[in-house]
């Protein structure tokens, strides 16, 4: 456990040099090395249970709603009647939980590389892993890059890439060949949403991702972002792209789930996402807008 | 210096128990106790120079643009031709720098309680304290509560309350008598913008502020927020209220500074604020919207 404050977990990484967010640890609940990474779960003093992969916080019970709801509903609310959805990564099951809110969805495939993440989530994060209980879910443990390459052409309405940072096992998920295989697996006018780092920390990475996406996705290419307090710099971004075909206007959701009675009346109402915050997520600070617009237009 | 990681500054406070953001320190440049608080400046490894009051980060050179631009232009871009502006707190001068972008402004009063903050800013943060160079600025060192109480009635177009947290010297700036004196000093249809904590950490404080404002300000009462990586939870909010008189629709800026040629062509272009991010700042996550809407309608 990388801790610089005794009794605290501190998130130190070359991805955000010179700063560290720390959470007070009540108890370490799990700590093991999988085939791919170090997996740790601890009970924090004020953020509930925390999942850490290779020293980097993936989710806390207190703020996971922001990330899971946004990475899922930004793409799914932007297209009418999504039916087939693929999740790459996202082994904790939180994205599945959110996809399952959409009653139009018939099939939810997920490919997670690390079975230990799935097991640990089911054991320690039942309110997140509840996504696996949905009968529409098909879990594949394996390499997302290979899965994507072998996916049948023109199949999915939406692909959600819920990856960790581009340093480590997720590296290839930020590269052009992977994006090309995503575009191939999507139906015309299908959409992808991929985790795309922080505008405060990683504008150079974001620039590259936008450039790659612009070359691969012939529909629209947009950057959105949201607040997640336990992610470095407090924000996380998403690339939202569509393939050639029926036009997708990501900034104006056509499939508003917050107006959907079944979603609102469920026992687990949305905590974070609504149509207003959807549209707002595409508004960028000037310093980021300048860079991103120069790559997308 | 409260440091839990040797060589790092860690921000630990009962205002955000169980978590701490830390910055690597290159060199402590200033450390003294004023009549009101501990004042520290250090050179950080990756966020430039950092101003700390009573152990809480007030600004870093790397992200101060977000806070200063938003707390200033959210109110000033919401009314046509602001002429008289009062800043309470804000001794670093950053809000003055932003107010000065508005060519319609004729008079900028500022009342800061702690002269040491002004001096330290002028010495260590010239790009922030540059706000004091504007000839329209009148600096008063004194108690903002008393200054507000004695301000002539119906004078100001806008009051900006750039305070520290409600525990410490700024406490009274969050209470009803202060808001009443702000309302009295504003012209009909005048606006106030006050620092209003984090939706992730302080919903109970925000609830109280909204309730107080609703009782005092008979025009509109709105909550907005933005990202500031070095503030706890990575976000900070603002209460935006107007007095009875000409209606103010904060969500639709009538005085868009980013379209203003003189502001854009200046040697210091806006880094963060634009009209899109202005409107987006009023879109709240569902968990916050539910609480705030229940108090404002």
Interface residues (C-beta under 8 A of the other chain):
Chain A: X4 X5 X8 X10 X17 X18 X19 X20 X21 X22 X23 X24 X44 X45 X46 X47 X63 X65 X66 X200 X227 X228 X229 X231 X233 X234 X235 X258 X269 X270 X271 X272 X273 X274 X276 X277 X279 X280 X281 X283 X284 X285 X286 X287 X289
Chain B: X4 X5 X8 X10 X17 X18 X19 X20 X21 X22 X23 X24 X44 X45 X46 X47 X63 X65 X66 X200 X227 X228 X229 X233 X234 X235 X258 X269 X270 X271 X272 X273 X274 X276 X277 X279 X280 X281 X283 X284 X285 X286 X287 X289
